[in-house]
């Protein structure tokens, strides 16, 4: 594995390393699941799940993604300003006052309600000095087939067709999102959603529209090959993380996904403390023996969840060091009694490998009663990301 030199990270208390070679392996692994006609959408929303929006999008463009999916028009704008040329789809809500920016940046937005579709239509009819402005506003209509979140209902179809007929709007795509694709042993609900979406696709085609249809995210792309349609939106998988333990158990013998992210810090202080001494806010941990402890200068401000208090471990000198007491805003304390030679400046691995040991995002997620998505996405975006090739 490529290594970050001390000179590059010198002066930093915490940083993130991204292995670009592993990222490419994950991309190619997922790409092989698709037919040659099916497009690959790389989802880099929310700062690329903590991996750096711009840099990870550059990787996806380089590897051959057909489209980049982001959450907001501000993320899309940042990518265009960084020189990303691939088609972009905004998955989240776009404020009507930003519709003209969408056209100028050559991207597509998601429209998921009749109220916002009315505003799109109104925007397309806007005139300037008595002359109708040219409109190339590209939209993807999202349908709620069972998630009960964003999206039109199938009962809205006739109203939609009436509103968009003859308007200078490009219906580039239609899509939905599966609610239970991460539960591969319970396929009934996903199959029902797929069938409903197929009916919606058919309704558009009968009206003469031929939008790109897409439904599957990483779980859908892995589990439901019959629901790939025209494109699959791969998110968590492109970062080498499985969307759910059950999906991993079912498919890990067929192919491998490898995490690309490592999160690191340093030891800032080492001290010896007597048996019976309390540690951290509220003294929630009491030392059971004479101990040597180390302070690591990261906390929940940096994205290390407070829910990990008294539960998790970090890696120092290739060994596990248990977290003692509460996670503070800017530091944690770990037990290094059984680790020889620990001193200030030693590298600390919060997520990743060191020697033969590994602390994974999945492990931390289980300890914090959350999901691996949250573990990596919560890493403070101000922390430096280094891309290693």
WOCORVEN-V257996 format. One record per residue. N is the residue number from 1. RES is the residue in three letters. PHI is phi in radians with two decimals (none if undefined). PSI is psi in radians with two decimals (999 if undefined). Layout:
<<N & RES & PHI & PSI> <N & RES & PHI & PSI>>
This chain:
<<1 & UNK & none & 2.41> <2 & UNK & -1.12 & 2.59> <3 & UNK & -2.06 & 2.52> <4 & UNK & -1.48 & 2.25> <5 & UNK & -1.28 & 2.65> <6 & UNK & -1.05 & -0.64> <7 & UNK & -1.05 & -0.65> <8 & UNK & -1.27 & -0.62> <9 & UNK & -1.77 & 0.11> <10 & UNK & -1.00 & 2.37> <11 & UNK & 1.59 & -0.10> <12 & UNK & -1.77 & 2.37> <13 & UNK & -1.47 & -0.47> <14 & UNK & -2.63 & 2.61> <15 & UNK & -2.78 & 2.93> <16 & UNK & -2.15 & 2.39> <17 & UNK & -1.98 & 2.35> <18 & UNK & -2.08 & 2.17> <19 & UNK & -1.56 & 1.80> <20 & UNK & -1.16 & -0.58> <21 & UNK & -1.15 & -0.72> <22 & UNK & -1.17 & -0.65> <23 & UNK & -1.03 & -0.72> <24 & UNK & -1.16 & -0.67> <25 & UNK & -1.07 & -0.77> <26 & UNK & -1.10 & -0.73> <27 & UNK & -1.04 & -0.85> <28 & UNK & -1.17 & -0.60> <29 & UNK & -1.07 & -0.79> <30 & UNK & -1.28 & -0.60> <31 & UNK & -1.04 & -0.63> <32 & UNK & -1.16 & -0.29> <33 & UNK & -1.33 & -0.27> <34 & UNK & -1.74 & 2.64> <35 & UNK & -1.31 & 2.80> <36 & UNK & -1.02 & -0.42> <37 & UNK & -1.53 & -0.19> <38 & UNK & -1.61 & 2.24> <39 & UNK & -1.36 & 2.62> <40 & UNK & -1.85 & 1.97> <41 & UNK & -1.76 & 2.18> <42 & UNK & -1.68 & 2.10> <43 & UNK & -1.60 & 1.90> <44 & UNK & -2.01 & 0.42> <45 & UNK & -1.09 & 2.89> <46 & UNK & 0.92 & 0.95> <47 & UNK & 1.01 & 0.68> <48 & UNK & 0.93 & 0.87> <49 & UNK & 0.91 & 0.67> <50 & UNK & 1.56 & 0.03> <51 & UNK & -1.73 & 0.00> <52 & UNK & 1.66 & 1.88> <53 & UNK & -0.89 & -0.98> <54 & UNK & -1.20 & -0.87> <55 & UNK & -1.16 & -0.68> <56 & UNK & -1.25 & -0.59> <57 & UNK & -1.14 & -0.64> <58 & UNK & -1.08 & -0.73> <59 & UNK & -1.07 & -0.81> <60 & UNK & -1.11 & -0.67> <61 & UNK & -1.12 & -0.77> <62 & UNK & -1.09 & -0.70> <63 & UNK & -1.30 & -0.33> <64 & UNK & 2.00 & 0.34> <65 & UNK & -1.05 & 2.51> <66 & UNK & -1.46 & -0.43> <67 & UNK & -2.73 & 2.60> <68 & UNK & -1.96 & 2.27> <69 & UNK & -1.86 & 2.27> <70 & UNK & -2.21 & 3.04> <71 & UNK & -1.55 & -0.64> <72 & UNK & -2.38 & 2.87> <73 & UNK & -1.17 & -0.46> <74 & UNK & -1.19 & -0.67> <75 & UNK & -1.15 & -0.73> <76 & UNK & -1.09 & -0.73> <77 & UNK & -1.08 & -0.74> <78 & UNK & -1.07 & -0.66> <79 & UNK & -1.21 & -0.73> <80 & UNK & -1.11 & -0.72> <81 & UNK & -1.18 & -0.44> <82 & UNK & -1.50 & -0.02> <83 & UNK & 1.67 & 0.15> <84 & UNK & -1.22 & 2.20> <85 & UNK & -1.87 & -0.24> <86 & UNK & -1.08 & 2.69> <87 & UNK & -0.99 & 2.50> <88 & UNK & -2.16 & 2.40> <89 & UNK & -2.09 & 2.19> <90 & UNK & -1.53 & 2.08> <91 & UNK & -1.48 & -0.51> <92 & UNK & -1.53 & -3.03> <93 & UNK & -1.26 & 2.35> <94 & UNK & -1.99 & 2.19> <95 & UNK & -1.13 & 2.38> <96 & UNK & -0.93 & -0.59> <97 & UNK & -1.17 & -0.17> <98 & UNK & -1.74 & 0.05> <99 & UNK & -1.02 & -0.70> <100 & UNK & -1.18 & -0.55> <101 & UNK & -1.14 & -0.62> <102 & UNK & -1.02 & -0.82> <103 & UNK & -1.12 & -0.75> <104 & UNK & -1.18 & -0.47> <105 & UNK & -1.68 & 0.03> <106 & UNK & 0.93 & 1.16> <107 & UNK & -2.46 & 3.02> <108 & UNK & -2.04 & 2.60> <109 & UNK & -2.11 & 2.79> <110 & UNK & -1.57 & 2.29> <111 & UNK & -2.05 & 2.22> <112 & UNK & -2.31 & 0.17> <113 & UNK & -2.54 & 2.69> <114 & UNK & -1.11 & -0.62> <115 & UNK & -1.08 & -0.79> <116 & UNK & -1.31 & -0.53> <117 & UNK & -1.12 & -0.67> <118 & UNK & -1.03 & -0.70> <119 & UNK & -1.23 & -0.57> <120 & UNK & -1.12 & -0.80> <121 & UNK & -1.07 & -0.77> <122 & UNK & -1.09 & -0.72> <123 & UNK & -1.09 & -0.69> <124 & UNK & -1.20 & -0.36> <125 & UNK & -1.65 & -0.10> <126 & UNK & -1.04 & 2.41> <127 & UNK & -2.03 & 2.76> <128 & UNK & -2.32 & 2.08> <129 & UNK & 0.97 & 0.67> <130 & UNK & 1.41 & -0.02> <131 & UNK & -1.96 & 2.26> <132 & UNK & -1.19 & 2.28> <133 & UNK & -1.23 & 2.47> <134 & UNK & -1.13 & 2.46> <135 & UNK & -2.22 & 2.19> <136 & UNK & -2.16 & 0.50> <137 & UNK & -1.06 & 2.01> <138 & UNK & -1.71 & 2.28> <139 & UNK & -2.31 & 2.66> <140 & UNK & -2.00 & 2.18> <141 & UNK & -1.55 & 2.16> <142 & UNK & -1.74 & 2.35> <143 & UNK & -1.98 & 2.38> <144 & UNK & -1.57 & 1.81> <145 & UNK & -1.80 & 0.15> <146 & UNK & 2.73 & -0.17> <147 & UNK & -1.33 & -0.42> <148 & UNK & 1.02 & 0.76> <149 & UNK & -2.31 & -2.24> <150 & UNK & -1.02 & 2.58> <151 & UNK & 2.25 & 2.57> <152 & UNK & -1.18 & 2.73> <153 & UNK & -1.66 & 2.73> <154 & UNK & -1.06 & -0.44> <155 & UNK & -1.19 & -0.22> <156 & UNK & -1.49 & -0.10> <157 & UNK & -0.96 & -0.87> <158 & UNK & -1.11 & -0.64> <159 & UNK & -1.13 & -0.68> <160 & UNK & -1.10 & -0.85> <161 & UNK & -1.06 & -0.69> <162 & UNK & -1.15 & -0.67> <163 & UNK & -1.27 & -0.62> <164 & UNK & -1.63 & -0.20> <165 & UNK & -1.04 & 2.16> <166 & UNK & 1.34 & 0.05> <167 & UNK & -1.53 & 2.61> <168 & UNK & -1.38 & 1.05> <169 & UNK & -2.15 & 2.38> <170 & UNK & -1.67 & 1.93> <171 & UNK & -1.46 & 1.49> <172 & UNK & -1.27 & -0.57> <173 & UNK & -2.70 & 2.84> <174 & UNK & -2.31 & 2.53> <175 & UNK & -2.71 & 2.94> <176 & UNK & -2.48 & 3.13> <177 & UNK & -2.41 & 2.28> <178 & UNK & -1.39 & 2.36> <179 & UNK & -1.48 & -0.52> <180 & UNK & -2.23 & 0.47> <181 & UNK & -1.15 & -0.35> <182 & UNK & -1.41 & -0.02> <183 & UNK & -1.98 & 1.37> <184 & UNK & -1.12 & -0.32> <185 & UNK & -1.51 & -0.09> <186 & UNK & -2.14 & 1.49> <187 & UNK & -1.61 & -0.11> <188 & UNK & -1.03 & -0.86> <189 & UNK & -1.18 & -0.71> <190 & UNK & -1.14 & -0.69> <191 & UNK & -1.11 & -0.68> <192 & UNK & -1.15 & -0.76> <193 & UNK & -1.07 & -0.74> <194 & UNK & -1.04 & -0.80> <195 & UNK & -1.10 & -0.72> <196 & UNK & -1.13 & -0.71> <197 & UNK & -1.15 & -0.67> <198 & UNK & -1.05 & -0.63> <199 & UNK & -1.15 & -0.64> <200 & UNK & -1.19 & -0.74> <201 & UNK & -1.02 & -0.80> <202 & UNK & -1.05 & -0.69> <203 & UNK & -1.12 & -0.69> <204 & UNK & -1.15 & -0.74> <205 & UNK & -1.15 & -0.61> <206 & UNK & -1.14 & -0.48> <207 & UNK & -1.52 & 0.01> <208 & UNK & 1.62 & 0.06> <209 & UNK & -1.57 & 2.52> <210 & UNK & -2.28 & 1.06> <211 & UNK & -1.29 & 2.71> <212 & UNK & -1.14 & 2.28> <213 & UNK & -1.90 & 2.34> <214 & UNK & -2.59 & 2.57> <215 & UNK & -2.45 & -0.72> <216 & UNK & -1.42 & 2.41> <217 & UNK & -1.72 & -2.68> <218 & UNK & -1.04 & -0.83> <219 & UNK & -1.08 & -0.80> <220 & UNK & -1.07 & -0.67> <221 & UNK & -1.16 & -0.59> <222 & UNK & -1.44 & -0.78> <223 & UNK & -1.56 & -0.69> <224 & UNK & -1.98 & 1.41> <225 & UNK & -1.16 & -0.44> <226 & UNK & -1.39 & 0.01> <227 & UNK & -2.09 & 0.43> <228 & UNK & -1.27 & -0.53> <229 & UNK & 0.88 & -2.28> <230 & UNK & -1.61 & -0.27> <231 & UNK & -2.81 & 2.60> <232 & UNK & -2.11 & 2.39> <233 & UNK & -1.72 & 1.70> <234 & UNK & -1.54 & 2.10> <235 & UNK & -1.94 & -1.63> <236 & UNK & -0.93 & -0.57> <237 & UNK & -1.12 & -0.55> <238 & UNK & -1.27 & -0.21> <239 & UNK & -1.70 & 0.09> <240 & UNK & 1.42 & 0.30> <241 & UNK & -1.95 & 2.45> <242 & UNK & -1.40 & 2.49> <243 & UNK & -1.22 & -0.38> <244 & UNK & -2.87 & 2.57> <245 & UNK & -1.00 & -0.70> <246 & UNK & -1.12 & -0.63> <247 & UNK & -1.18 & -0.73> <248 & UNK & -1.05 & -0.83> <249 & UNK & -1.08 & -0.56> <250 & UNK & -1.39 & -0.52> <251 & UNK & -2.11 & -0.10> <252 & UNK & -1.14 & -0.35> <253 & UNK & -1.37 & -0.34> <254 & UNK & -1.50 & -0.66> <255 & UNK & -2.76 & 2.88> <256 & UNK & -2.06 & 2.42> <257 & UNK & -2.03 & 2.33> <258 & UNK & -2.14 & 2.20> <259 & UNK & -0.99 & 2.42> <260 & UNK & -1.72 & -0.24> <261 & UNK & -1.79 & 2.36> <262 & UNK & -2.17 & 2.43> <263 & UNK & -2.08 & 2.24> <264 & UNK & -2.32 & 2.83> <265 & UNK & -2.60 & -2.84> <266 & UNK & -2.40 & 2.78> <267 & UNK & -1.34 & 2.27> <268 & UNK & -1.84 & -0.35> <269 & UNK & -2.81 & 2.48> <270 & UNK & -2.25 & 2.38> <271 & UNK & -2.61 & 2.79> <272 & UNK & -1.83 & 2.34> <273 & UNK & -2.28 & 2.60> <274 & UNK & -1.38 & 2.76> <275 & UNK & -1.00 & 2.46> <276 & UNK & 1.57 & -0.11> <277 & UNK & -1.30 & 2.38> <278 & UNK & -1.45 & 2.72> <279 & UNK & -2.24 & 2.28> <280 & UNK & 1.36 & 3.12> <281 & UNK & -0.96 & 2.37> <282 & UNK & 1.15 & 0.06> <283 & UNK & 0.85 & 0.89> <284 & UNK & -1.33 & -0.17> <285 & UNK & -2.21 & 2.34> <286 & UNK & -2.00 & 2.21> <287 & UNK & -1.08 & 2.25> <288 & UNK & -1.59 & -0.07> <289 & UNK & -2.75 & 2.93> <290 & UNK & -1.08 & 2.22> <291 & UNK & -2.32 & 2.77> <292 & UNK & -1.97 & 2.21> <293 & UNK & -2.09 & 2.76> <294 & UNK & -2.25 & 2.44> <295 & UNK & -1.67 & 2.34> <296 & UNK & -2.05 & 2.15> <297 & UNK & -1.43 & 0.97> <298 & UNK & -2.39 & 2.70> <299 & UNK & -2.72 & -2.76> <300 & UNK & -1.22 & -0.36> <301 & UNK & -1.06 & -0.63> <302 & UNK & -1.45 & -0.17> <303 & UNK & 1.94 & 0.06> <304 & UNK & -1.49 & 1.89> <305 & UNK & -1.03 & 2.39> <306 & UNK & -1.12 & -0.44> <307 & UNK & -1.11 & -0.22> <308 & UNK & -1.49 & -0.02> <309 & UNK & -0.92 & 2.29> <310 & UNK & 1.08 & 0.26> <311 & UNK & -2.14 & -0.75> <312 & UNK & -1.57 & 3.10> <313 & UNK & -2.37 & 2.73> <314 & UNK & -2.10 & 2.98> <315 & UNK & -1.92 & 2.25> <316 & UNK & -2.40 & 2.21> <317 & UNK & 0.92 & 0.68> <318 & UNK & 1.34 & 0.16> <319 & UNK & -2.22 & 2.76> <320 & UNK & -1.39 & 2.37> <321 & UNK & -2.15 & 2.01> <322 & UNK & -1.25 & 2.43> <323 & UNK & -1.30 & 2.30> <324 & UNK & -1.96 & 2.19> <325 & UNK & 1.39 & -2.89> <326 & UNK & -1.28 & 2.61> <327 & UNK & -1.36 & 2.13> <328 & UNK & -1.57 & 3.10> <329 & UNK & -1.08 & -0.66> <330 & UNK & -2.31 & 0.23> <331 & UNK & -2.84 & 2.78> <332 & UNK & -2.33 & 2.82> <333 & UNK & -2.10 & 2.34> <334 & UNK & -2.24 & 2.74> <335 & UNK & -1.57 & 2.04> <336 & UNK & -2.08 & 0.40> <337 & UNK & -0.94 & -0.72> <338 & UNK & -1.68 & 0.19> <339 & UNK & -1.94 & 2.03> <340 & UNK & -1.32 & 2.49> <341 & UNK & 1.36 & 0.28> <342 & UNK & -1.23 & 2.32> <343 & UNK & -2.59 & 2.80> <344 & UNK & -0.94 & 2.40> <345 & UNK & 1.76 & -0.31> <346 & UNK & -1.04 & 2.46> <347 & UNK & -1.23 & 2.43> <348 & UNK & -2.12 & 2.24> <349 & UNK & -1.76 & 2.09> <350 & UNK & -1.58 & -0.70> <351 & UNK & -2.37 & 2.25> <352 & UNK & 2.25 & -2.91> <353 & UNK & -1.86 & 2.62> <354 & UNK & -2.63 & 2.02> <355 & UNK & 1.11 & -2.26> <356 & UNK & -1.65 & -0.04> <357 & UNK & -1.71 & 2.72> <358 & UNK & -2.54 & 2.42> <359 & UNK & -2.01 & 2.03> <360 & UNK & -1.74 & 2.80> <361 & UNK & -1.08 & -0.59> <362 & UNK & -1.12 & -0.74> <363 & UNK & -1.06 & -0.83> <364 & UNK & -1.12 & -0.65> <365 & UNK & -1.09 & -0.75> <366 & UNK & -1.13 & -0.73> <367 & UNK & -1.15 & -0.60> <368 & UNK & -1.63 & 0.05> <369 & UNK & 0.98 & 0.87> <370 & UNK & -2.48 & -2.73> <371 & UNK & -2.12 & 2.76> <372 & UNK & -1.06 & -0.50> <373 & UNK & -0.94 & -0.83> <374 & UNK & -1.20 & -0.65> <375 & UNK & -1.01 & -0.86> <376 & UNK & -1.40 & -0.60> <377 & UNK & -1.19 & -0.49> <378 & UNK & -1.33 & -0.21> <379 & UNK & -1.08 & 2.21> <380 & UNK & -0.91 & 2.19> <381 & UNK & -1.11 & -0.27> <382 & UNK & -1.35 & -0.30> <383 & UNK & -1.20 & 2.40> <384 & UNK & -1.14 & 2.38> <385 & UNK & -1.88 & 2.28> <386 & UNK & -2.00 & 2.20> <387 & UNK & -1.69 & 2.08> <388 & UNK & -1.83 & 2.30> <389 & UNK & -1.94 & 999>>
